[in-house]
């Protein structure tokens, strides 16, 4: 995949988990890791109704090889080249797969 088609910016966050005085894990603290070129599109969406309505959307994206991202990370937001936010919120990274010329990333967004 040509890098020229990666016209979006993905803001990657990584969790740091500490322990309290009793060695119990604390809630994760998310901090900015990096910003990288990307290309994302919506692949599926479903509505779940169980006492409240939740819309779950799956996004597929492409990132350059060598991007530091794992399935335990999340994306803060995805913007276009002008800085307009296209996708925002807790974008959970489900999988990262290495293809010959790029990384393929599957992300879940819940509202």
N, CA, C and O atoms as a GROMACS GRO file, in nm:
protein
  444
    1UNK      N    1   0.086  -0.117   0.000
    1UNK     CA    2   0.000   0.000   0.000
    1UNK      C    3   0.090   0.122   0.000
    1UNK      O    4   0.181   0.134   0.082
    2UNK      N    5   0.064   0.212  -0.092
    2UNK     CA    6   0.146   0.333  -0.102
    2UNK      C    7   0.121   0.424   0.019
    2UNK      O    8   0.008   0.445   0.062
    3UNK      N    9   0.230   0.476   0.071
    3UNK     CA   10   0.218   0.564   0.186
    3UNK      C   11   0.143   0.692   0.151
    3UNK      O   12   0.088   0.758   0.239
    4UNK      N   13   0.140   0.727   0.024
    4UNK     CA   14   0.069   0.848  -0.018
    4UNK      C   15  -0.080   0.838   0.004
    4UNK      O   16  -0.148   0.940   0.012
    5UNK      N   17  -0.134   0.716   0.014
    5UNK     CA   18  -0.277   0.700   0.039
    5UNK      C   19  -0.310   0.710   0.188
    5UNK      O   20  -0.428   0.715   0.225
    6UNK      N   21  -0.209   0.714   0.272
    6UNK     CA   22  -0.230   0.728   0.417
    6UNK      C   23  -0.239   0.877   0.450
    6UNK      O   24  -0.142   0.936   0.499
    7UNK      N   25  -0.354   0.935   0.424
    7UNK     CA   26  -0.372   1.080   0.437
    7UNK      C   27  -0.430   1.121   0.572
    7UNK      O   28  -0.457   1.240   0.593
    8UNK      N   29  -0.448   1.029   0.662
    8UNK     CA   30  -0.503   1.060   0.794
    8UNK      C   31  -0.392   1.050   0.898
    8UNK      O   32  -0.285   0.996   0.872
    9UNK      N   33  -0.420   1.103   1.016
    9UNK     CA   34  -0.328   1.094   1.129
    9UNK      C   35  -0.396   1.018   1.243
    9UNK      O   36  -0.509   1.050   1.280
   10UNK      N   37  -0.328   0.916   1.296
   10UNK     CA   38  -0.380   0.838   1.409
   10UNK      C   39  -0.297   0.873   1.533
   10UNK      O   40  -0.174   0.871   1.528
   11UNK      N   41  -0.365   0.904   1.642
   11UNK     CA   42  -0.301   0.941   1.768
   11UNK      C   43  -0.305   0.820   1.860
   11UNK      O   44  -0.410   0.784   1.913
   12UNK      N   45  -0.190   0.756   1.879
   12UNK     CA   46  -0.180   0.630   1.954
   12UNK      C   47  -0.155   0.659   2.102
   12UNK      O   48  -0.074   0.744   2.136
   13UNK      N   49  -0.227   0.586   2.189
   13UNK     CA   50  -0.208   0.596   2.333
   13UNK      C   51  -0.170   0.458   2.389
   13UNK      O   52  -0.214   0.355   2.338
   14UNK      N   53  -0.088   0.459   2.493
   14UNK     CA   54  -0.048   0.334   2.560
   14UNK      C   55  -0.081   0.344   2.707
   14UNK      O   56  -0.069   0.450   2.768
   15UNK      N   57  -0.123   0.232   2.763
   15UNK     CA   58  -0.162   0.226   2.904
   15UNK      C   59  -0.042   0.198   2.992
   15UNK      O   60   0.044   0.116   2.958
   16UNK      N   61  -0.037   0.267   3.104
   16UNK     CA   62   0.060   0.234   3.208
   16UNK      C   63  -0.021   0.197   3.331
   16UNK      O   64  -0.104   0.275   3.378
   17UNK      N   65   0.004   0.078   3.384
   17UNK     CA   66  -0.071   0.029   3.498
   17UNK      C   67   0.023   0.020   3.618
   17UNK      O   68   0.126  -0.047   3.613
   18UNK      N   69  -0.014   0.089   3.725
   18UNK     CA   70   0.065   0.085   3.847
   18UNK      C   71  -0.002  -0.002   3.952
   18UNK      O   72  -0.106  -0.063   3.926
   19UNK      N   73   0.057  -0.008   4.068
   19UNK     CA   74  -0.001  -0.084   4.179
   19UNK      C   75  -0.011   0.005   4.301
   19UNK      O   76   0.071   0.095   4.320
   20UNK      N   77  -0.113  -0.020   4.382
   20UNK     CA   78  -0.130   0.059   4.504
   20UNK      C   79  -0.042   0.002   4.615
   20UNK      O   80   0.039  -0.088   4.592
   21UNK      N   81  -0.057   0.054   4.736
   21UNK     CA   82   0.026   0.012   4.849
   21UNK      C   83   0.008  -0.135   4.884
   21UNK      O   84   0.096  -0.196   4.945
   22UNK      N   85  -0.106  -0.193   4.844
   22UNK     CA   86  -0.133  -0.335   4.873
   22UNK      C   87  -0.104  -0.424   4.753
   22UNK      O   88  -0.142  -0.541   4.750
   23UNK      N   89  -0.035  -0.369   4.654
   23UNK     CA   90   0.003  -0.439   4.532
   23UNK      C   91  -0.115  -0.478   4.443
   23UNK      O   92  -0.104  -0.569   4.361
   24UNK      N   93  -0.228  -0.409   4.460
   24UNK     CA   94  -0.343  -0.429   4.372
   24UNK      C   95  -0.326  -0.339   4.250
   24UNK      O   96  -0.280  -0.225   4.263
   25UNK      N   97  -0.362  -0.388   4.132
   25UNK     CA   98  -0.346  -0.304   4.012
   25UNK      C   99  -0.440  -0.184   4.015
   25UNK      O  100  -0.557  -0.196   4.052
   26UNK      N  101  -0.387  -0.070   3.977
   26UNK     CA  102  -0.467   0.052   3.966
   26UNK      C  103  -0.532   0.057   3.828
   26UNK      O  104  -0.489  -0.013   3.737
   27UNK      N  105  -0.635   0.138   3.811
   27UNK     CA  106  -0.694   0.153   3.678
   27UNK      C  107  -0.588   0.205   3.580
   27UNK      O  108  -0.499   0.280   3.620
   28UNK      N  109  -0.598   0.166   3.454
   28UNK     CA  110  -0.496   0.208   3.358
   28UNK      C  111  -0.495   0.360   3.340
   28UNK      O  112  -0.599   0.426   3.344
   29UNK      N  113  -0.377   0.412   3.320
   29UNK     CA  114  -0.358   0.554   3.291
   29UNK      C  115  -0.305   0.564   3.148
   29UNK      O  116  -0.195   0.518   3.119
   30UNK      N  117  -0.383   0.625   3.059
   30UNK     CA  118  -0.348   0.632   2.918
   30UNK      C  119  -0.266   0.757   2.891
   30UNK      O  120  -0.303   0.866   2.934
   31UNK      N  121  -0.155   0.741   2.820
   31UNK     CA  122  -0.072   0.855   2.783
   31UNK      C  123  -0.038   0.848   2.634
   31UNK      O  124  -0.033   0.741   2.575
   32UNK      N  125  -0.016   0.965   2.576
   32UNK     CA  126   0.014   0.973   2.433
   32UNK      C  127   0.145   0.902   2.402
   32UNK      O  128   0.245   0.921   2.472
   33UNK      N  129   0.145   0.820   2.299
   33UNK     CA  130   0.264   0.748   2.257
   33UNK      C  131   0.323   0.810   2.131
   33UNK      O  132   0.441   0.846   2.128
   34UNK      N  133   0.241   0.822   2.026
   34UNK     CA  134   0.290   0.878   1.901
   34UNK      C  135   0.173   0.916   1.810
   34UNK      O  136   0.058   0.882   1.835
   35UNK      N  137   0.207   0.987   1.705
   35UNK     CA  138   0.113   1.020   1.599
   35UNK      C  139   0.172   0.967   1.470
   35UNK      O  140   0.290   0.989   1.442
   36UNK      N  141   0.091   0.898   1.390
   36UNK     CA  142   0.144   0.838   1.269
   36UNK      C  143   0.047   0.854   1.153
   36UNK      O  144  -0.073   0.876   1.173
   37UNK      N  145   0.099   0.844   1.033
   37UNK     CA  146   0.014   0.845   0.913
   37UNK      C  147  -0.070   0.719   0.911
   37UNK      O  148  -0.026   0.613   0.956
   38UNK      N  149  -0.191   0.730   0.858
   38UNK     CA  150  -0.281   0.615   0.855
   38UNK      C  151  -0.390   0.638   0.752
   38UNK      O  152  -0.404   0.745   0.694
   39UNK      N  153  -0.468   0.533   0.732
   39UNK     CA  154  -0.588   0.539   0.648
   39UNK      C  155  -0.689   0.446   0.713
   39UNK      O  156  -0.662   0.327   0.725
   40UNK      N  157  -0.806   0.498   0.755
   40UNK     CA  158  -0.908   0.418   0.822
   40UNK      C  159  -1.041   0.431   0.751
   40UNK      O  160  -1.072   0.534   0.692
   41UNK      N  161  -1.121   0.324   0.757
   41UNK     CA  162  -1.257   0.324   0.704
   41UNK      C  163  -1.343   0.231   0.788
   41UNK      O  164  -1.293   0.138   0.852
   42UNK      N  165  -1.472   0.257   0.787
   42UNK     CA  166  -1.566   0.178   0.864
   42UNK      C  167  -1.598   0.050   0.788
   42UNK      O  168  -1.629   0.053   0.669
   43UNK      N  169  -1.591  -0.064   0.858
   43UNK     CA  170  -1.619  -0.193   0.793
   43UNK      C  171  -1.750  -0.254   0.838
   43UNK      O  172  -1.813  -0.327   0.761
   44UNK      N  173  -1.792  -0.227   0.960
   44UNK     CA  174  -1.920  -0.280   1.006
   44UNK      C  175  -1.969  -0.199   1.125
   44UNK      O  176  -1.891  -0.136   1.196
   45UNK      N  177  -2.100  -0.203   1.144
   45UNK     CA  178  -2.161  -0.131   1.255
   45UNK      C  179  -2.280  -0.211   1.302
   45UNK      O  180  -2.353  -0.268   1.220
   46UNK      N  181  -2.302  -0.216   1.432
   46UNK     CA  182  -2.418  -0.286   1.485
   46UNK      C  183  -2.471  -0.211   1.605
   46UNK      O  184  -2.398  -0.143   1.676
   47UNK      N  185  -2.600  -0.225   1.627
   47UNK     CA  186  -2.665  -0.159   1.738
   47UNK      C  187  -2.704  -0.264   1.840
   47UNK      O  188  -2.770  -0.363   1.808
   48UNK      N  189  -2.663  -0.243   1.964
   48UNK     CA  190  -2.693  -0.337   2.072
   48UNK      C  191  -2.789  -0.266   2.168
   48UNK      O  192  -2.759  -0.158   2.218
   49UNK      N  193  -2.903  -0.329   2.193
   49UNK     CA  194  -3.001  -0.270   2.283
   49UNK      C  195  -3.021  -0.365   2.401
   49UNK      O  196  -3.077  -0.474   2.385
   50UNK      N  197  -2.977  -0.323   2.519
   50UNK     CA  198  -2.994  -0.400   2.641
   50UNK      C  199  -2.998  -0.300   2.755
   50UNK      O  200  -2.895  -0.270   2.816
   51UNK      N  201  -3.116  -0.250   2.784
   51UNK     CA  202  -3.138  -0.143   2.882
   51UNK      C  203  -3.085  -0.007   2.834
   51UNK      O  204  -3.128   0.096   2.885
   52UNK      N  205  -2.995  -0.007   2.739
   52UNK     CA  206  -2.952   0.117   2.675
   52UNK      C  207  -2.900   0.082   2.536
   52UNK      O  208  -2.862  -0.032   2.510
   53UNK      N  209  -2.900   0.180   2.449
   53UNK     CA  210  -2.857   0.157   2.312
   53UNK      C  211  -2.709   0.189   2.298
   53UNK      O  212  -2.663   0.296   2.339
   54UNK      N  213  -2.634   0.095   2.241
   54UNK     CA  214  -2.492   0.113   2.216
   54UNK      C  215  -2.465   0.082   2.069
   54UNK      O  216  -2.507  -0.022   2.019
   55UNK      N  217  -2.397   0.171   2.003
   55UNK     CA  218  -2.360   0.147   1.863
   55UNK      C  219  -2.211   0.111   1.862
   55UNK      O  220  -2.127   0.188   1.907
   56UNK      N  221  -2.181  -0.007   1.809
   56UNK     CA  222  -2.044  -0.055   1.800
   56UNK      C  223  -2.004  -0.054   1.654
   56UNK      O  224  -2.070  -0.114   1.569
   57UNK      N  225  -1.894   0.016   1.624
   57UNK     CA  226  -1.847   0.028   1.487
   57UNK      C  227  -1.706  -0.028   1.479
   57UNK      O  228  -1.622   0.004   1.562
   58UNK      N  229  -1.680  -0.113   1.379
   58UNK     CA  230  -1.546  -0.165   1.357
   58UNK      C  231  -1.482  -0.087   1.244
   58UNK      O  232  -1.543  -0.061   1.141
   59UNK      N  233  -1.357  -0.049   1.265
   59UNK     CA  234  -1.280   0.025   1.166
   59UNK      C  235  -1.160  -0.059   1.125
   59UNK      O  236  -1.100  -0.127   1.208
   60UNK      N  237  -1.126  -0.053   0.999
   60UNK     CA  238  -1.005  -0.117   0.949
   60UNK      C  239  -0.912  -0.006   0.903
   60UNK      O  240  -0.956   0.091   0.842
   61UNK      N  241  -0.784  -0.021   0.933
   61UNK     CA  242  -0.690   0.084   0.896
   61UNK      C  243  -0.556   0.030   0.852
   61UNK      O  244  -0.520  -0.084   0.879
   62UNK      N  245  -0.485   0.115   0.783
   62UNK     CA  246  -0.350   0.084   0.736
   62UNK      C  247  -0.254   0.182   0.800
   62UNK      O  248  -0.282   0.301   0.810
   63UNK      N  249  -0.139   0.131   0.843
   63UNK     CA  250  -0.034   0.214   0.902
   63UNK      C  251   0.100   0.170   0.844
   63UNK      O  252   0.112   0.056   0.798
   64UNK      N  253   0.199   0.258   0.844
   64UNK     CA  254   0.331   0.221   0.791
   64UNK      C  255   0.397   0.111   0.874
   64UNK      O  256   0.375   0.100   0.994
   65UNK      N  257   0.478   0.030   0.807
   65UNK     CA  258   0.558  -0.069   0.879
   65UNK      C  259   0.647   0.002   0.979
   65UNK      O  260   0.694   0.113   0.953
   66UNK      N  261   0.671  -0.060   1.091
   66UNK     CA  262   0.756  -0.001   1.192
   66UNK      C  263   0.682   0.086   1.293
   66UNK      O  264   0.742   0.137   1.387
   67UNK      N  265   0.551   0.103   1.274
   67UNK     CA  266   0.473   0.180   1.371
   67UNK      C  267   0.466   0.103   1.503
   67UNK      O  268   0.438  -0.016   1.504
   68UNK      N  269   0.493   0.172   1.613
   68UNK     CA  270   0.490   0.109   1.746
   68UNK      C  271   0.345   0.107   1.794
   68UNK      O  272   0.298   0.203   1.855
   69UNK      N  273   0.275  -0.004   1.767
   69UNK     CA  274   0.136  -0.021   1.810
   69UNK      C  275   0.112  -0.168   1.839
   69UNK      O  276   0.160  -0.255   1.766
   70UNK      N  277   0.038  -0.196   1.946
   70UNK     CA  278   0.005  -0.333   1.984
   70UNK      C  279  -0.145  -0.342   2.009
   70UNK      O  280  -0.215  -0.240   2.010
   71UNK      N  281  -0.194  -0.462   2.029
   71UNK     CA  282  -0.337  -0.482   2.052
   71UNK      C  283  -0.380  -0.436   2.192
   71UNK      O  284  -0.499  -0.436   2.222
   72UNK      N  285  -0.286  -0.397   2.277
   72UNK     CA  286  -0.323  -0.344   2.408
   72UNK      C  287  -0.327  -0.190   2.409
   72UNK      O  288  -0.353  -0.130   2.512
   73UNK      N  289  -0.301  -0.128   2.294
   73UNK     CA  290  -0.306   0.017   2.282
   73UNK      C  291  -0.447   0.062   2.243
   73UNK      O  292  -0.535  -0.021   2.221
   74UNK      N  293  -0.465   0.192   2.235
   74UNK     CA  294  -0.589   0.248   2.182
   74UNK      C  295  -0.556   0.375   2.106
   74UNK      O  296  -0.447   0.432   2.121
   75UNK      N  297  -0.650   0.419   2.025
   75UNK     CA  298  -0.633   0.543   1.951
   75UNK      C  299  -0.718   0.651   2.016
   75UNK      O  300  -0.835   0.629   2.047
   76UNK      N  301  -0.659   0.767   2.037
   76UNK     CA  302  -0.731   0.879   2.095
   76UNK      C  303  -0.829   0.936   1.992
   76UNK      O  304  -0.945   0.963   2.023
   77UNK      N  305  -0.779   0.954   1.869
   77UNK     CA  306  -0.861   1.007   1.761
   77UNK      C  307  -0.792   0.982   1.629
   77UNK      O  308  -0.674   0.948   1.623
   78UNK      N  309  -0.869   1.000   1.522
   78UNK     CA  310  -0.817   0.991   1.386
   78UNK      C  311  -0.861   1.118   1.315
   78UNK      O  312  -0.980   1.151   1.313
   79UNK      N  313  -0.766   1.189   1.256
   79UNK     CA  314  -0.797   1.314   1.188
   79UNK      C  315  -0.758   1.306   1.040
   79UNK      O  316  -0.680   1.220   1.000
   80UNK      N  317  -0.814   1.398   0.962
   80UNK     CA  318  -0.772   1.407   0.823
   80UNK      C  319  -0.650   1.498   0.815
   80UNK      O  320  -0.601   1.545   0.918
   81UNK      N  321  -0.600   1.524   0.695
   81UNK     CA  322  -0.477   1.602   0.680
   81UNK      C  323  -0.492   1.747   0.725
   81UNK      O  324  -0.392   1.814   0.752
   82UNK      N  325  -0.617   1.798   0.734
   82UNK     CA  326  -0.641   1.935   0.780
   82UNK      C  327  -0.660   1.944   0.930
   82UNK      O  328  -0.677   2.054   0.983
   83UNK      N  329  -0.658   1.830   1.000
   83UNK     CA  330  -0.676   1.829   1.144
   83UNK      C  331  -0.820   1.813   1.189
   83UNK      O  332  -0.848   1.817   1.309
   84UNK      N  333  -0.912   1.793   1.094
   84UNK     CA  334  -1.052   1.770   1.129
   84UNK      C  335  -1.068   1.630   1.185
   84UNK      O  336  -1.024   1.533   1.122
   85UNK      N  337  -1.130   1.618   1.302
   85UNK     CA  338  -1.147   1.487   1.365
   85UNK      C  339  -1.252   1.406   1.291
   85UNK      O  340  -1.366   1.450   1.274
   86UNK      N  341  -1.213   1.286   1.246
   86UNK     CA  342  -1.304   1.196   1.176
   86UNK      C  343  -1.364   1.092   1.270
   86UNK      O  344  -1.484   1.065   1.265
   87UNK      N  345  -1.281   1.036   1.356
   87UNK     CA  346  -1.323   0.938   1.456
   87UNK      C  347  -1.260   0.979   1.588
   87UNK      O  348  -1.142   1.011   1.593
   88UNK      N  349  -1.339   0.977   1.696
   88UNK     CA  350  -1.285   1.015   1.827
   88UNK      C  351  -1.346   0.925   1.933
   88UNK      O  352  -1.440   0.850   1.907
   89UNK      N  353  -1.291   0.933   2.052
   89UNK     CA  354  -1.339   0.851   2.162
   89UNK      C  355  -1.240   0.740   2.192
   89UNK      O  356  -1.126   0.745   2.148
   90UNK      N  357  -1.285   0.642   2.266
   90UNK     CA  358  -1.198   0.529   2.299
   90UNK      C  359  -1.201   0.430   2.183
   90UNK      O  360  -1.293   0.349   2.173
   91UNK      N  361  -1.102   0.437   2.098
   91UNK     CA  362  -1.090   0.347   1.983
   91UNK      C  363  -0.997   0.234   2.022
   91UNK      O  364  -0.875   0.248   2.019
   92UNK      N  365  -1.055   0.122   2.059
   92UNK     CA  366  -0.979   0.007   2.111
   92UNK      C  367  -0.917  -0.072   1.996
   92UNK      O  368  -0.986  -0.114   1.904
   93UNK      N  369  -0.786  -0.093   2.003
   93UNK     CA  370  -0.716  -0.172   1.901
   93UNK      C  371  -0.742  -0.320   1.929
   93UNK      O  372  -0.705  -0.371   2.035
   94UNK      N  373  -0.805  -0.388   1.834
   94UNK     CA  374  -0.835  -0.531   1.850
   94UNK      C  375  -0.724  -0.620   1.796
   94UNK      O  376  -0.689  -0.721   1.858
   95UNK      N  377  -0.666  -0.582   1.682
   95UNK     CA  378  -0.559  -0.663   1.625
   95UNK      C  379  -0.468  -0.579   1.537
   95UNK      O  380  -0.509  -0.479   1.479
   96UNK      N  381  -0.344  -0.623   1.529
   96UNK     CA  382  -0.244  -0.561   1.442
   96UNK      C  383  -0.180  -0.674   1.363
   96UNK      O  384  -0.127  -0.768   1.420
   97UNK      N  385  -0.187  -0.662   1.230
   97UNK     CA  386  -0.133  -0.768   1.144
   97UNK      C  387  -0.034  -0.707   1.046
   97UNK      O  388  -0.062  -0.605   0.983
   98UNK      N  389   0.081  -0.770   1.034
   98UNK     CA  390   0.184  -0.722   0.942
   98UNK      C  391   0.159  -0.780   0.804
   98UNK      O  392   0.154  -0.901   0.785
   99UNK      N  393   0.142  -0.690   0.707
   99UNK     CA  394   0.132  -0.728   0.567
   99UNK      C  395   0.267  -0.689   0.505
   99UNK      O  396   0.346  -0.620   0.569
  100UNK      N  397   0.294  -0.732   0.382
  100UNK     CA  398   0.426  -0.706   0.322
  100UNK      C  399   0.468  -0.559   0.325
  100UNK      O  400   0.584  -0.530   0.355
  101UNK      N  401   0.377  -0.468   0.297
  101UNK     CA  402   0.415  -0.328   0.282
  101UNK      C  403   0.358  -0.235   0.388
  101UNK      O  404   0.387  -0.116   0.386
  102UNK      N  405   0.277  -0.288   0.481
  102UNK     CA  406   0.211  -0.203   0.580
  102UNK      C  407   0.159  -0.287   0.697
  102UNK      O  408   0.168  -0.409   0.695
  103UNK      N  409   0.104  -0.220   0.796
  103UNK     CA  410   0.034  -0.287   0.906
  103UNK      C  411  -0.116  -0.269   0.885
  103UNK      O  412  -0.161  -0.161   0.848
  104UNK      N  413  -0.192  -0.375   0.909
  104UNK     CA  414  -0.337  -0.366   0.904
  104UNK      C  415  -0.387  -0.369   1.049
  104UNK      O  416  -0.354  -0.460   1.125
  105UNK      N  417  -0.467  -0.269   1.084
  105UNK     CA  418  -0.512  -0.251   1.223
  105UNK      C  419  -0.664  -0.256   1.226
  105UNK      O  420  -0.730  -0.187   1.148
  106UNK      N  421  -0.721  -0.337   1.316
  106UNK     CA  422  -0.865  -0.343   1.337
  106UNK      C  423  -0.896  -0.273   1.468
  106UNK      O  424  -0.836  -0.303   1.571
  107UNK      N  425  -0.990  -0.179   1.464
  107UNK     CA  426  -1.022  -0.096   1.580
  107UNK      C  427  -1.172  -0.103   1.605
  107UNK      O  428  -1.251  -0.108   1.510
  108UNK      N  429  -1.212  -0.102   1.734
  108UNK     CA  430  -1.354  -0.102   1.770
  108UNK      C  431  -1.387   0.030   1.840
  108UNK      O  432  -1.315   0.076   1.929
  109UNK      N  433  -1.497   0.090   1.796
  109UNK     CA  434  -1.544   0.215   1.855
  109UNK      C  435  -1.684   0.192   1.909
  109UNK      O  436  -1.772   0.147   1.835
  110UNK      N  437  -1.707   0.223   2.036
  110UNK     CA  438  -1.839   0.208   2.097
  110UNK      C  439  -1.889   0.344   2.141
  110UNK      O  440  -1.814   0.422   2.200
  111UNK      N  441  -2.014   0.372   2.113
  111UNK     CA  442  -2.076   0.498   2.157
  111UNK      C  443  -2.196   0.468   2.244
  111UNK      O  444  -2.262   0.560   2.292
   0.00000   0.00000   0.00000
